[in-house]
Amino acid sequence: MDLEAADAELQQLVHVALTFASGTSHLEGELRLERARLAPGGTVTGFSDVGSPYPIRYSGLAAEKLGVTFDAPDVRGFYRVTYYPTAATAPAGSDELIVQEPPS
């Protein structure tokens, strides 16, 4: 599974695409938004959950791609969007997300 998130401006829609190489007819899990924790030099030292996870459920014809949206956070910074299948302890896919101020 591949996950792609488009960078966004504060409180604008974030577009996320989950792509399945051979298609899937059943999907159950959640998207999580995680904010990067940065060391003084700017190195990412980890991630912290932001808000509540977004549940995702699908059952039907084999889907090769699923597109979803959610509102970007109201704090600019470096984030990642992850997809966790139900009961998984590690994400099945993730992508970086940069949330920035709108241009003036």
Disulfide bonds with the S-S distance in Angstrom:
none
